[in-house]
């Protein structure tokens, strides 16, 4: 499931080959602000297809001039990002960011 709470996109449940296309489309449909935070804290299971979802979301938002950052990356996803050598492509924030428009 992918839902929106203000500037946060909240991803929940498993992201695997069985649902990655649907999850990618649902998430991209929520991108309408210049700065969004993808919260992955409630992701329960992943396979390597989640990497393609994150990269597609980054491509989609960059085409529109938007910015994404990712928080609460599960250890299993962090391992995949390291394995594929794409850590520099995935903007991860280690803390809970404040809303970008309130700074």
DSSP file (Angstrom, degrees, kcal/mol; ACC not computed):
  #  RESIDUE AA STRUCTURE BP1 BP2  ACC     N-H-->O    O-->H-N    N-H-->O    O-->H-N    TCO  KAPPA ALPHA  PHI   PSI    X-CA   Y-CA   Z-CA
    1    1 A X              0   0    0      0, 0.0    11,-2.9     0, 0.0     2,-0.4   0.000 360.0 360.0 360.0 142.3    0.0    0.0    0.0
    2    2 A X  E     +A   11   0A   0      9,-0.2     2,-0.3     2,-0.0     9,-0.2  -0.997 360.0 166.6-127.9 127.9    1.1    3.5   -0.8
    3    3 A X  E     -A   10   0A   0      7,-2.3     7,-2.8    -2,-0.4     2,-0.4  -0.867  26.8-125.4-136.6 170.8   -0.6    6.5    0.9
    4    4 A X  E     +A    9   0A   0     -2,-0.3     2,-0.3     5,-0.2     5,-0.2  -0.954  18.7 176.7-123.5 137.0    0.1   10.2    1.3
    5    5 A X  E >   -A    8   0A   0      3,-2.7     3,-1.9    -2,-0.4     2,-0.4  -0.810  69.1 -63.5-135.4  93.1    0.2   12.3    4.5
    6    6 A X  T 3  S-     0   0    0     -2,-0.3    -1,-0.1     1,-0.3     0, 0.0  -0.520 121.3 -10.2  65.9-122.4    1.1   15.9    3.6
    7    7 A X  T 3  S+     0   0    0     -2,-0.4    30,-2.3    -3,-0.1     2,-0.4   0.443 120.4  94.4 -86.9  -1.5    4.6   15.9    2.1
    8    8 A X  E <   -Ab   5  37A   0     -3,-1.9    -3,-2.7    28,-0.2     2,-0.6  -0.771  58.1-158.1 -97.8 134.9    5.2   12.2    3.1
    9    9 A X  E     -Ab   4  38A   0     28,-3.2    30,-3.1    -2,-0.4     2,-0.6  -0.964  17.9-154.8-104.4 120.2    4.5    9.2    0.9
   10   10 A X  E     -Ab   3  39A   0     -7,-2.8    -7,-2.3    -2,-0.6     2,-0.5  -0.868   5.8-162.9-105.4 121.5    4.1    6.2    3.2
   11   11 A X  E     -A    2   0A   0     28,-2.4    31,-0.7    -2,-0.6     2,-0.3  -0.888  14.2-178.2-104.8 129.8    4.9    2.8    1.8
   12   12 A X  E     + b   0  42A   0    -11,-2.9    31,-0.3    -2,-0.5     2,-0.1  -0.929  37.5   7.6-130.4 151.2    3.6   -0.2    3.7
   13   13 A X  E    S- b   0  43A   0     29,-2.4    31,-2.1    -2,-0.3    32,-0.8  -0.409  99.4 -20.6  86.0-157.6    3.7   -4.0    3.4
   14   14 A X  E     - b   0  45A   0     30,-0.2     2,-0.5    29,-0.2    32,-0.2  -0.659  44.4-159.6 -93.9 146.2    5.8   -6.1    1.0
   15   15 A X  E     + b   0  46A   0     30,-3.1    32,-1.3    -2,-0.3    35,-0.3  -0.935  37.3 138.4-122.6 104.1    7.3   -4.8   -2.2
   16   16 A X  S >> S-     0   0    0     -2,-0.5     4,-1.8    30,-0.2     3,-1.6  -0.764  71.1 -81.6-136.1 179.7    8.1   -7.8   -4.4
   17   17 A X  T 34 S+     0   0    0      1,-0.3     4,-0.3    -2,-0.2    29,-0.0   0.766 122.4  65.8 -57.0 -25.9    7.8   -8.8   -8.1
   18   18 A X  T 34 S+     0   0    0      1,-0.2    -1,-0.3     2,-0.1     4,-0.1   0.778 122.2  10.5 -69.0 -27.0    4.2   -9.7   -7.4
   19   19 A X  T <> S+     0   0    0     -3,-1.6     4,-2.6     2,-0.1     5,-0.2   0.363  91.8 106.1-134.7   6.0    3.2   -6.0   -6.8
   20   20 A X  H  X S+     0   0    0     -4,-1.8     4,-2.5     1,-0.2     5,-0.2   0.858  82.0  52.2 -64.0 -36.2    6.0   -3.7   -7.7
   21   21 A X  H  > S+     0   0    0     -4,-0.3     4,-2.2     2,-0.2    -1,-0.2   0.945 113.2  44.2 -65.0 -46.6    4.4   -2.4  -10.9
   22   22 A X  H  > S+     0   0    0      1,-0.2     4,-2.6     2,-0.2     5,-0.2   0.922 114.8  48.8 -62.4 -44.9    1.2   -1.5   -9.1
   23   23 A X  H  X S+     0   0    0     -4,-2.6     4,-2.4     1,-0.2     5,-0.2   0.887 110.1  52.0 -64.1 -39.2    3.1    0.1   -6.2
   24   24 A X  H  X S+     0   0    0     -4,-2.5     4,-2.4    -5,-0.2    -1,-0.2   0.932 112.6  45.0 -62.3 -46.2    5.3    2.1   -8.5
   25   25 A X  H  X S+     0   0    0     -4,-2.2     4,-1.8     2,-0.2    -2,-0.2   0.910 112.9  50.1 -65.2 -43.5    2.2    3.5  -10.3
   26   26 A X  H  < S+     0   0    0     -4,-2.6     4,-0.4     1,-0.2    -2,-0.2   0.908 113.0  46.7 -63.4 -42.1    0.3    4.3   -7.1
   27   27 A X  H >< S+     0   0    0     -4,-2.4     3,-1.8    -5,-0.2     4,-0.3   0.945 110.3  51.4 -64.8 -47.5    3.3    6.1   -5.7
   28   28 A X  H >< S+     0   0    0     -4,-2.4     3,-1.4     1,-0.3    -1,-0.2   0.821 101.3  63.1 -60.8 -31.4    4.0    8.1   -8.8
   29   29 A X  T 3< S+     0   0    0     -4,-1.8    -1,-0.3     1,-0.3    -2,-0.2   0.686  99.8  55.6 -66.7 -16.7    0.4    9.2   -8.9
   30   30 A X  T <  S+     0   0    0     -3,-1.8     2,-1.0    -4,-0.4    -1,-0.3   0.466  78.3 108.4 -94.0  -3.0    0.9   11.0   -5.6
   31   31 A X    <   +     0   0    0     -3,-1.4     3,-0.0    -4,-0.3    35,-0.0  -0.652  29.2 123.3 -83.7 104.0    3.9   13.1   -6.7
   32   32 A X        +     0   0    0     -2,-1.0     2,-0.3     3,-0.0    -1,-0.2   0.200  51.5  77.1-145.6  17.2    2.6   16.7   -7.0
   33   33 A X  S    S-     0   0    0     -3,-0.1    34,-0.2   -26,-0.1     3,-0.1  -0.906  78.5-119.9-128.0 159.1    4.9   18.7   -4.7
   34   34 A X  S    S+     0   0    0     -2,-0.3    33,-2.3     1,-0.2     2,-0.4   0.743 101.8  31.4 -71.5 -22.3    8.4   20.0   -5.2
   35   35 A X  E    S+ c   0  67A   0     31,-0.2     2,-0.3     2,-0.0    -1,-0.2  -0.957  70.2 170.1-140.5 119.7    9.8   18.1   -2.2
   36   36 A X  E     - c   0  68A   0     31,-2.7    33,-1.4    -2,-0.4     2,-0.5  -0.942  22.4-144.1-128.7 150.3    8.5   14.8   -1.0
   37   37 A X  E     -bc   8  69A   0    -30,-2.3   -28,-3.2    -2,-0.3     2,-0.7  -0.963   9.7-148.9-115.5 126.8    9.7   12.3    1.6
   38   38 A X  E     -bc   9  70A   0     31,-3.3    33,-2.9    -2,-0.5     2,-0.7  -0.862  12.5-157.9 -96.2 115.1    9.3    8.6    1.0
   39   39 A X  E     +bc  10  71A   0    -30,-3.1   -28,-2.4    -2,-0.7     3,-0.3  -0.848  17.3 174.8 -99.1 115.7    8.9    6.8    4.4
   40   40 A X  E >   +     0   0A   0     31,-2.4     3,-1.6    -2,-0.7    34,-0.2   0.140  44.4 113.4-105.0  17.2    9.7    3.1    4.2
   41   41 A X  E 3  S+     0   0A   0      1,-0.3    -1,-0.2    30,-0.1   -29,-0.1   0.800  77.5  48.5 -61.3 -31.2    9.4    2.3    7.9
   42   42 A X  E 3  S+b   12   0A   0    -31,-0.7   -29,-2.4    -3,-0.3     2,-0.4   0.231  78.2 121.2 -99.4  14.3    6.4    0.1    7.4
   43   43 A X  E <   -b   13   0A   0     -3,-1.6   -29,-0.2   -31,-0.3     3,-0.1  -0.663  37.1-178.5 -76.7 128.9    7.8   -2.0    4.5
   44   44 A X  E     +     0   0A   0    -31,-2.1     2,-0.3    -2,-0.4   -30,-0.2   0.735  60.4  14.8-103.8 -27.0    7.8   -5.6    5.7
   45   45 A X  E     +b   14   0A   0    -32,-0.8   -30,-3.1     2,-0.0     2,-0.3  -0.993  62.2 179.3-151.4 140.6    9.4   -7.6    2.8
   46   46 A X  E     -b   15   0A   0     -2,-0.3     2,-0.3   -32,-0.2   -30,-0.2  -0.966  10.0-171.1-138.1 156.2   11.4   -6.7   -0.2
   47   47 A X    >   -     0   0    0    -32,-1.3     3,-1.9    -2,-0.3     4,-0.3  -0.768  54.9 -79.7-128.7-175.1   13.1   -8.3   -3.2
   48   48 A X  T >> S+     0   0    0      1,-0.3     3,-1.1    -2,-0.3     4,-0.7   0.681 117.9  77.0 -63.9 -16.7   15.4   -6.6   -5.7
   49   49 A X  H 3> S+     0   0    0      1,-0.2     4,-1.6     2,-0.2    -1,-0.3   0.743  79.4  71.4 -66.5 -21.0   12.5   -5.2   -7.7
   50   50 A X  H <> S+     0   0    0     -3,-1.9     4,-2.4   -35,-0.3    -1,-0.2   0.846  90.5  60.5 -62.8 -31.3   12.1   -2.4   -5.0
   51   51 A X  H <> S+     0   0    0     -3,-1.1     4,-2.4    -4,-0.3    -1,-0.2   0.918 103.3  49.5 -61.7 -42.6   15.3   -0.9   -6.3
   52   52 A X  H  X S+     0   0    0     -4,-0.7     4,-2.3    -3,-0.2    -1,-0.2   0.873 109.1  53.7 -64.7 -35.1   13.7   -0.4   -9.7
   53   53 A X  H  X S+     0   0    0     -4,-1.6     4,-2.4     2,-0.2    -2,-0.2   0.940 110.0  46.0 -62.9 -47.6   10.6    1.2   -8.0
   54   54 A X  H  X S+     0   0    0     -4,-2.4     4,-2.2     1,-0.2    -2,-0.2   0.910 113.8  48.6 -63.3 -42.3   12.8    3.7   -6.2
   55   55 A X  H  X S+     0   0    0     -4,-2.4     4,-2.4     2,-0.2    -1,-0.2   0.887 110.8  50.6 -66.2 -38.1   14.8    4.5   -9.3
   56   56 A X  H  X S+     0   0    0     -4,-2.3     4,-2.7     2,-0.2    -2,-0.2   0.907 109.4  51.1 -65.1 -41.1   11.6    5.0  -11.4
   57   57 A X  H  X S+     0   0    0     -4,-2.4     4,-2.4     2,-0.2     5,-0.2   0.908 109.9  50.0 -62.3 -41.1   10.2    7.3   -8.7
   58   58 A X  H  X S+     0   0    0     -4,-2.2     4,-2.3     2,-0.2    -2,-0.2   0.924 111.7  47.9 -63.0 -43.8   13.4    9.3   -8.8
   59   59 A X  H  X S+     0   0    0     -4,-2.4     4,-1.9     1,-0.2    -2,-0.2   0.932 112.3  49.9 -60.8 -45.9   13.3    9.6  -12.7
   60   60 A X  H  X S+     0   0    0     -4,-2.7     4,-1.0     1,-0.2    -2,-0.2   0.923 114.0  43.1 -60.4 -47.1    9.6   10.6  -12.6
   61   61 A X  H  <>S+     0   0    0     -4,-2.4     5,-3.1     1,-0.2     4,-0.3   0.869 111.0  54.3 -71.9 -35.5   10.1   13.3  -10.0
   62   62 A X  H ><5S+     0   0    0     -4,-2.3     3,-1.0     1,-0.2    -1,-0.2   0.868 102.9  57.4 -67.2 -34.3   13.2   14.7  -11.6
   63   63 A X  H 3<5S+     0   0    0     -4,-1.9    -1,-0.2     1,-0.3    -2,-0.2   0.848 111.0  44.2 -60.5 -33.0   11.5   15.1  -14.9
   64   64 A X  T 3<5S-     0   0    0     -4,-1.0    -1,-0.3    -3,-0.3    -2,-0.2   0.422 119.9-110.1 -91.5   0.0    8.9   17.3  -13.1
   65   65 A X  T < 5S+     0   0    0     -3,-1.0    -3,-0.2    -4,-0.3     2,-0.1   0.658  74.4 136.2  79.2  15.9   11.6   19.2  -11.2
   66   66 A X      < -     0   0    0     -5,-3.1     2,-0.4    -6,-0.2    -1,-0.3  -0.455  46.8-135.1 -91.2 166.9   10.6   17.6   -7.9
   67   67 A X  E     -c   35   0A   0    -33,-2.3   -31,-2.7   -34,-0.2     2,-0.4  -0.983  15.8-167.4-126.1 136.1   12.9   16.3   -5.3
   68   68 A X  E     -c   36   0A   0     -2,-0.4     2,-0.3   -33,-0.2   -31,-0.2  -0.905   5.0-177.6-116.6 147.8   12.5   13.0   -3.3
   69   69 A X  E     -c   37   0A   0    -33,-1.4   -31,-3.3    -2,-0.4     2,-0.4  -0.983  17.8-137.6-138.4 153.8   14.3   11.8   -0.3
   70   70 A X  E     -cd  38  92A   0     21,-3.1    23,-3.0    -2,-0.3     2,-0.3  -0.893  19.3-177.0-114.7 136.1   13.9    8.4    1.4
   71   71 A X  E     +cd  39  93A   0    -33,-2.9   -31,-2.4    -2,-0.4    23,-0.1  -0.898  60.2  24.6-128.0 160.5   13.7    7.8    5.2
   72   72 A X  S    S-     0   0    0     21,-0.5     2,-0.3    -2,-0.3    -1,-0.2   0.908  72.8-169.6  56.3  49.4   13.5    4.7    7.4
   73   73 A X        -     0   0    0     20,-0.2    -1,-0.2    -3,-0.2   -32,-0.1  -0.546  22.1-120.8 -70.3 124.8   15.2    2.4    4.9
   74   74 A X     >  -     0   0    0     -2,-0.3     4,-2.5   -34,-0.2     3,-0.4  -0.337  20.2-117.1 -63.2 150.2   14.8   -1.3    5.9
   75   75 A X  H  > S+     0   0    0      1,-0.2     4,-2.4     2,-0.2     5,-0.2   0.868 114.9  56.9 -56.6 -38.8   18.1   -3.1    6.4
   76   76 A X  H  > S+     0   0    0      1,-0.2     4,-1.5     2,-0.2    -1,-0.2   0.883 109.8  44.5 -63.5 -37.6   17.2   -5.5    3.6
   77   77 A X  H  > S+     0   0    0     -3,-0.4     4,-2.6     2,-0.2    -2,-0.2   0.889 110.0  54.7 -72.4 -39.7   16.8   -2.6    1.2
   78   78 A X  H  X S+     0   0    0     -4,-2.5     4,-2.2     1,-0.2    -2,-0.2   0.900 107.1  51.8 -59.1 -40.0   20.0   -0.9    2.4
   79   79 A X  H  X S+     0   0    0     -4,-2.4     4,-2.7     2,-0.2    -1,-0.2   0.904 109.5  49.1 -63.1 -41.8   21.8   -4.2    1.6
   80   80 A X  H  X S+     0   0    0     -4,-1.5     4,-2.4     2,-0.2    -2,-0.2   0.908 109.3  52.1 -64.0 -42.0   20.4   -4.3   -1.9
   81   81 A X  H  <>S+     0   0    0     -4,-2.6     5,-2.1     1,-0.2     4,-0.5   0.910 113.5  44.3 -61.3 -42.5   21.3   -0.6   -2.5
   82   82 A X  H ><5S+     0   0    0     -4,-2.2     3,-0.9    -5,-0.2    -2,-0.2   0.910 111.0  54.3 -66.9 -42.7   24.9   -1.4   -1.4
   83   83 A X  H 3<5S+     0   0    0     -4,-2.7    -2,-0.2     1,-0.3    -1,-0.2   0.896 111.9  43.7 -57.9 -42.9   25.0   -4.6   -3.5
   84   84 A X  T 3<5S-     0   0    0     -4,-2.4    -1,-0.3    -5,-0.1    -2,-0.2   0.512 108.1-125.8 -83.6  -4.8   24.0   -2.8   -6.7
   85   85 A X  T < 5S+     0   0    0     -3,-0.9    -3,-0.2    -4,-0.5     3,-0.2   0.860  74.0 121.2  67.0  36.1   26.4    0.1   -6.0
   86   86 A X    >>< +     0   0    0     -5,-2.1     3,-1.9    -6,-0.2     4,-1.0   0.126  22.3 118.8-118.0  20.6   23.7    2.7   -6.3
   87   87 A X  T 34 S+     0   0    0     -6,-0.4     3,-0.5     1,-0.3     5,-0.2   0.844  75.1  57.2 -56.8 -34.2   24.0    4.4   -2.8
   88   88 A X  T 34 S+     0   0    0      1,-0.2    -1,-0.3    -3,-0.2    -2,-0.1   0.677 105.4  52.1 -72.2 -15.1   24.9    7.7   -4.4
   89   89 A X  T <4 S+     0   0    0     -3,-1.9     2,-0.7     1,-0.1    -1,-0.2   0.688  97.5  70.2 -91.2 -20.7   21.7    7.6   -6.5
   90   90 A X  S  < S-     0   0    0     -4,-1.0     2,-1.0    -3,-0.5    -1,-0.1  -0.859  77.5-144.3-104.2 105.4   19.3    7.0   -3.6
   91   91 A X        -     0   0    0     -2,-0.7   -21,-3.1   -23,-0.2     2,-0.4  -0.560  25.5-175.9 -75.1 102.3   19.0   10.2   -1.4
   92   92 A X  E     -d   70   0A   0     -2,-1.0     2,-0.5    -5,-0.2   -21,-0.2  -0.841  14.6-158.0-104.1 132.5   18.6    8.7    2.1
   93   93 A X  E     -d   71   0A   0    -23,-3.0   -21,-0.5    -2,-0.4   -20,-0.2  -0.933   4.7-158.2-107.7 130.8   18.0   10.9    5.2
   94   94 A X  S    S+     0   0    0     -2,-0.5     2,-0.2   -23,-0.1    -1,-0.1   0.714  73.2  50.2 -83.1 -20.6   18.9    9.3    8.5
   95   95 A X  S    S-     0   0    0    -24,-0.0     2,-0.8   -23,-0.0    -2,-0.1  -0.631  98.9 -89.1-112.1 172.2   16.7   11.5   10.6
   96   96 A X        -     0   0    0     -2,-0.2    -2,-0.1   -25,-0.1     2,-0.1  -0.727  51.4-139.7 -78.8 109.4   13.1   12.5   10.5
   97   97 A X        -     0   0    0     -2,-0.8     2,-0.1    -4,-0.1     3,-0.1  -0.371   7.9-121.3 -74.5 150.8   13.1   15.6    8.4
   98   98 A X        -     0   0    0      1,-0.1     2,-0.1    -2,-0.1     5,-0.1  -0.476  50.2 -78.3 -76.3 159.1   11.0   18.7    9.1
   99   99 A X    >   -     0   0    0      1,-0.2     3,-2.0    -2,-0.1     4,-0.4  -0.433  42.8-130.3 -59.5 131.6    8.6   19.7    6.4
  100  100 A X  T 3  S+     0   0    0      1,-0.3     3,-0.5     2,-0.2    -1,-0.2   0.727 104.0  55.2 -61.6 -23.0   10.8   21.5    3.9
  101  101 A X  T 3  S+     0   0    0      1,-0.2    -1,-0.3     2,-0.1    -2,-0.1   0.461 100.1  60.0 -90.4   0.7    8.4   24.5    3.7
  102  102 A X    <         0   0    0     -3,-2.0    -1,-0.2     1,-0.2    -2,-0.2   0.445 360.0 360.0-104.4  -1.4    8.6   25.2    7.5
  103  103 A X              0   0    0     -3,-0.5    -1,-0.2    -4,-0.4    -2,-0.1   0.491 360.0 360.0 -73.9 360.0   12.3   25.8    7.8
